[in-house]
Amino acid sequence: MKQFSKTILAAVVAVSVAAPVPAAPAAAAAAGKSVRHTATRFRGVPTFANSTLADIGTFDDPTVRAAAVDGLGRYNGAVVAVDPNTGRILTVVNQKIAFGDGYIPCSTIKPTVALAALEENVITRDTMLRVRGRKYMNLTEALAHSNNEFFEQLGVRMGFDTVSKYARLLGLGELAGYNLPEEHPGSFPMAPPVHGGVARMSSFGEGIQITPLQLVSLAAAFANGGTLYYLQYPRTASDIQAFAPKVKRDLNIAPVLPEIREGMLAAVLYGTGKRSFDNGGDEMPLGKTGTCNDPTSKVGWFVTYADEAHPKIALAVLLRGSSRQVIGPTAAYVAGRIYRRLREQNYFATATAPNDTMKPVTVVDTGNGR
């Protein structure tokens, strides 16, 4: 993995992946630029909004919250940040959306499908599948470029029951948090979706509703080697003082994680998530984008953690709206801004893993997370 990182990084180090924040319509007009209005069926859902309006972040990690608020900027969306070593929620920006019913996961479902295929020996890291004409891809390239045909084939080969088994193992369809009364569990279908069946479910997440909390919980498990923690959100001084990690279940997925991590790293270095890369930092993030529509809006996702060797934070970024800016690569750009702000605040150098007095507690999984 380290050799892979160095080789690819050398090829892209001269390429700038940063870009200016897209101007809101009012800002563009003030600058004398023309504003293009794209007619869509989601015209009632704004791309820009005050996403912190109803938040209470008094006991959030102040450094992480400031970085997340700054990174999201004026976009209509949400950011959830978690310590992957403990399951502690560090901040929730736009708590109304983050704790709500959830949205279609789009292509962020692909790492879950990849894990199922590797565990079931449907593919190995070197398996080449034909995705179009004479074009073939392996898992790394398919994750890097978010190739739909590759993952549709995996879904069909495994079938609905197998894909569902691993998705539920990773926490889809159940509450991710512990004692979070406002959290909703999203939903997972009991049968293949009518539109596209298990193939489209495996490439776009058709029929699934996932929340930012569920997605960041999954990223944390990938980051820490396969421990699925209950997400805890201490919101009083006494809760922070008494905090102890709570293990939901050990996923036993460590042997196949390197293959998935390699694809998520490639996505950041040269694939759909390259706008999350921080040129000025030494931290190597991994991630996966997602872009599609749900019944109410366009949706853009980015799920990520950093750094590659010693992960200290996991993020789920969700964007909603009606414009062409609401895509996974834009959500990746938001994550890149967060990483850059954290690096400037020396966060990665000062954040530490839990000490020996913070022993994880295994909680009997009742399925409701309460």
ChimeraX attribute file (.defattr): number of C-alpha atoms within 10 A of each C-alpha:
attribute: neighborCount
match mode: 1-to-1
recipient: residues
	/A:1	13
	/A:2	9
	/A:3	8
	/A:4	11
	/A:5	15
	/A:6	10
	/A:7	11
	/A:8	14
	/A:9	16
	/A:10	9
	/A:11	11
	/A:12	14
	/A:13	11
	/A:14	9
	/A:15	10
	/A:16	12
	/A:17	19
	/A:18	15
	/A:19	10
	/A:20	6
	/A:21	15
	/A:22	12
	/A:23	14
	/A:24	14
	/A:25	16
	/A:26	10
	/A:27	12
	/A:28	13
	/A:29	12
	/A:30	9
	/A:31	10
	/A:32	8
	/A:33	12
	/A:34	10
	/A:35	13
	/A:36	8
	/A:37	11
	/A:38	10
	/A:39	9
	/A:40	12
	/A:41	12
	/A:42	17
	/A:43	15
	/A:44	11
	/A:45	16
	/A:46	14
	/A:47	22
	/A:48	20
	/A:49	16
	/A:50	13
	/A:51	21
	/A:52	20
	/A:53	11
	/A:54	11
	/A:55	12
	/A:56	14
	/A:57	17
	/A:58	12
	/A:59	16
	/A:60	21
	/A:61	14
	/A:62	13
	/A:63	15
	/A:64	23
	/A:65	23
	/A:66	16
	/A:67	22
	/A:68	27
	/A:69	21
	/A:70	14
	/A:71	23
	/A:72	26
	/A:73	18
	/A:74	18
	/A:75	26
	/A:76	21
	/A:77	29
	/A:78	26
	/A:79	31
	/A:80	26
	/A:81	29
	/A:82	27
	/A:83	26
	/A:84	30
	/A:85	24
	/A:86	26
	/A:87	31
	/A:88	22
	/A:89	25
	/A:90	24
	/A:91	28
	/A:92	29
	/A:93	26
	/A:94	22
	/A:95	22
	/A:96	18
	/A:97	20
	/A:98	24
	/A:99	22
	/A:100	17
	/A:101	16
	/A:102	20
	/A:103	25
	/A:104	27
	/A:105	31
	/A:106	27
	/A:107	28
	/A:108	27
	/A:109	24
	/A:110	30
	/A:111	26
	/A:112	21
	/A:113	25
	/A:114	30
	/A:115	20
	/A:116	24
	/A:117	22
	/A:118	20
	/A:119	16
	/A:120	12
	/A:121	10
	/A:122	13
	/A:123	18
	/A:124	16
	/A:125	16
	/A:126	11
	/A:127	12
	/A:128	16
	/A:129	18
	/A:130	13
	/A:131	18
	/A:132	10
	/A:133	6
	/A:134	6
	/A:135	9
	/A:136	14
	/A:137	19
	/A:138	18
	/A:139	26
	/A:140	21
	/A:141	20
	/A:142	25
	/A:143	31
	/A:144	24
	/A:145	21
	/A:146	27
	/A:147	17
	/A:148	18
	/A:149	19
	/A:150	26
	/A:151	29
	/A:152	22
	/A:153	19
	/A:154	24
	/A:155	26
	/A:156	16
	/A:157	15
	/A:158	19
	/A:159	16
	/A:160	20
	/A:161	14
	/A:162	15
	/A:163	23
	/A:164	24
	/A:165	12
	/A:166	19
	/A:167	19
	/A:168	13
	/A:169	16
	/A:170	24
	/A:171	21
	/A:172	25
	/A:173	21
	/A:174	20
	/A:175	23
	/A:176	33
	/A:177	27
	/A:178	19
	/A:179	16
	/A:180	16
	/A:181	10
	/A:182	11
	/A:183	22
	/A:184	21
	/A:185	23
	/A:186	23
	/A:187	19
	/A:188	18
	/A:189	14
	/A:190	10
	/A:191	12
	/A:192	18
	/A:193	17
	/A:194	11
	/A:195	11
	/A:196	15
	/A:197	18
	/A:198	28
	/A:199	26
	/A:200	23
	/A:201	31
	/A:202	32
	/A:203	28
	/A:204	26
	/A:205	25
	/A:206	26
	/A:207	24
	/A:208	21
	/A:209	21
	/A:210	27
	/A:211	30
	/A:212	30
	/A:213	29
	/A:214	27
	/A:215	26
	/A:216	30
	/A:217	33
	/A:218	28
	/A:219	27
	/A:220	32
	/A:221	23
	/A:222	26
	/A:223	27
	/A:224	20
	/A:225	19
	/A:226	20
	/A:227	25
	/A:228	28
	/A:229	29
	/A:230	27
	/A:231	30
	/A:232	23
	/A:233	22
	/A:234	19
	/A:235	14
	/A:236	12
	/A:237	11
	/A:238	9
	/A:239	13
	/A:240	15
	/A:241	9
	/A:242	10
	/A:243	17
	/A:244	18
	/A:245	20
	/A:246	21
	/A:247	19
	/A:248	24
	/A:249	18
	/A:250	14
	/A:251	15
	/A:252	12
	/A:253	17
	/A:254	13
	/A:255	11
	/A:256	18
	/A:257	20
	/A:258	15
	/A:259	19
	/A:260	22
	/A:261	20
	/A:262	23
	/A:263	27
	/A:264	30
	/A:265	27
	/A:266	27
	/A:267	28
	/A:268	27
	/A:269	26
	/A:270	20
	/A:271	22
	/A:272	24
	/A:273	34
	/A:274	27
	/A:275	25
	/A:276	29
	/A:277	27
	/A:278	24
	/A:279	17
	/A:280	9
	/A:281	13
	/A:282	10
	/A:283	20
	/A:284	20
	/A:285	27
	/A:286	29
	/A:287	34
	/A:288	33
	/A:289	33
	/A:290	28
	/A:291	24
	/A:292	19
	/A:293	20
	/A:294	17
	/A:295	9
	/A:296	15
	/A:297	23
	/A:298	23
	/A:299	25
	/A:300	29
	/A:301	32
	/A:302	33
	/A:303	30
	/A:304	32
	/A:305	30
	/A:306	21
	/A:307	18
	/A:308	18
	/A:309	13
	/A:310	16
	/A:311	23
	/A:312	23
	/A:313	27
	/A:314	31
	/A:315	30
	/A:316	30
	/A:317	30
	/A:318	31
	/A:319	26
	/A:320	28
	/A:321	25
	/A:322	23
	/A:323	20
	/A:324	12
	/A:325	18
	/A:326	26
	/A:327	23
	/A:328	28
	/A:329	23
	/A:330	28
	/A:331	34
	/A:332	30
	/A:333	26
	/A:334	27
	/A:335	31
	/A:336	25
	/A:337	25
	/A:338	25
	/A:339	29
	/A:340	22
	/A:341	20
	/A:342	20
	/A:343	18
	/A:344	13
	/A:345	14
	/A:346	12
	/A:347	17
	/A:348	20
	/A:349	11
	/A:350	8
	/A:351	11
	/A:352	13
	/A:353	14
	/A:354	14
	/A:355	7
	/A:356	7
	/A:357	7
	/A:358	13
	/A:359	13
	/A:360	17
	/A:361	12
	/A:362	14
	/A:363	15
	/A:364	11
	/A:365	12
	/A:366	8
	/A:367	12
	/A:368	12
	/A:369	20
	/A:370	13
